[in-house]
């Protein structure tokens, strides 16, 4: 075996022994190392019935901020700081400190964690954010702010531990990524040393690191659903459908398009049905003007008073989005038609001439959008072109069938 494979297999064996000793169960599935690119995967070793428990992790093995704050070394240090950390920040502190402790009781789990990450924040420190789509840019910039703010908070806390080495920014970024990519939402007991107050004024601790469960990979159509079982006092993953022997098991990390998967987790799906192009009303109006259609004041009033014109275009959906069609109906109305715009908007069938005019405008708007996306693709560096190509493909997926008709 190659050296990296031997090392991975050795870490896997040590972790599975540790998991068994700590009461973690997965009687019909097993964790396997599937290579340096894919890492680990969780596979069924028998047929699994609908609603059958696939993984069970006792509450005592769940890493939560309350559990960490009751460890004497952490409790002592955290009491020395006036500003409390949030649950996610406490988890990052724990991962940072424990990974450096060769005698940590969590070492078999910590040794299974990725040694590095493929997110842009980890691999592209000079990322040209101006070449990211708007939502991706906002998501990335929020991460940068969070990482920098937490660094300022954690550095003095980490250096307050006995015999602590100087704060290591690279190791800190790794620890932050462990928490950001692996945390599970789960309501936990709050602790007085943790800032659990949310923006809405609720006192909630809803983050945990759950060994083994956090090694399930993501799919938009998973067979499994995780959740905490209060009666069993354990976190359980159940099958939501029949699973055949030998299948890889998946959970869903959330309803994420590829841009968000890449920013948050460092991967993307080859065919992600959640990829989308957003068409807010403001963009529709800009594109309409770009193709020579300028709305009058009455049209703008009606459009701005409505709430069903902004829309999305999803990968694999080849029809013109309804919100765009409705906006184009308004934009093609005469002054007389605007007097009765509600009836025209609600009509299921339009007269042929008006229908062709509406469809023609919608296709012109989408063609202009495709053109503008193409310019953004051409201007982007090679490693970011895919973000724009995916959006272009969605728009062209609507335009192509229409052009053939």
Helices and strands as residue ranges (DSSP letters): H 3-21, E 29-33, E 40-44, E 53-58, G 59-61, E 62-63, H 65-69, H 72-79, H 87-100, H 107-110, H 120-123, G 129-131, H 134-158, H 169-182, E 184-188, E 205-210, G 213-215, E 217-218, E 224-229, E 234-239, E 250-251, H 258-265, E 276-279, H 281-290, H 297-305, E 311-314, H 322-331, H 335-338, H 341-346, H 352-379, G 382-384, H 385-404
